[in-house]
Amino acid sequence: MEKADADGVPAEWSTTPGATQDRVIMYVHGGGYVIGSIVSHRHLVTELGRAAGARTLSLDYRLAPEHPFPAAVEDALTGYRFLLTQDFKPGNIAIAGDSAGGGLVVATLLAIKEAGLEQPACGFCISPWVDLEALGNSMISQASVDPMVQKDGLLGMAMAYLNGANARSPLAAPLYGDLRDIAPLLIQVGAAETLLDDATRLASVAGAVDVEVNLQVWPEMIHVWHFFHPMLGAARHAIKGAGEIISRAMDRSAEAQKAA
């Protein structure tokens, strides 16, 4: 582990044995935009880097209520710009995150597009939260089986994060953004999640504008089951598979660059 200053955003590098030095996963943690940290998610981030054979840069982006929307998006975009200044090619960068961080992945891809920057190789969304109004049917249908996330709690976090902003602002709720031309998306979600419909609706909206989407619904899994990889085989399997997909996305980007 190595502390870093990503142009003003506190961050942390991690490198596992055998990692390719010129490939990196930028990670934005979950926690409803109000909790979570580099430390809380370190074990997940490093394992994802190991699976992808890449370095990781975990961002300690600003949190609400002290720093409401769009602070998190601004910090994530700053982190991406920082990686570009460190001579990482866009095709050798993936952006990943869980829960609110999963939504922030897509918001960051939108911000990258708006800034006129080249997209990264892919985005990886774990149990993404992309609807800050919690309108999905699974908020009700899966409430009895989800031990992690419930509608009232989500709405409270959304209120703190939005601080009066429009709940359908695309950079807050990317479900309502123009996702055309963003990077390919890998979405992993558990079947026993209240956020299941967030993931499936995100996949539908992105796919409808020709974004390459790989949606994986894992039977019986709860919100961000990856977090429990030290004791849960399905979590290790999900992380391993995600790492392989991220690596292949970077390989494809490299091949496309050579062909250009």
Secondary structure, 3 states (H helix, E strand, C coil): CEEEEECCEEEEEECCCCCEEEEEEEEECCCCCCCCCCCCCHHHHHHHHHHHCEEEEEECCCCCCCCCCCHHHHHHHHHHHHHHHCCCCHHHEEEEEECHHHHHHHHHHHHHHHCCCCCCCEEEEECCCCCCCCCCCHHHHCCCCCCCCCHHHHHHHHHHHHCCCCCCCCCCCHHHCCCCCCCCEEEEEECCCCCHHHHHHHHHHHHHCCCCEEEEEECCCCCCHHHHCCCCHHHHHHHHHHHHHHHHHHHHHHHHHHHC
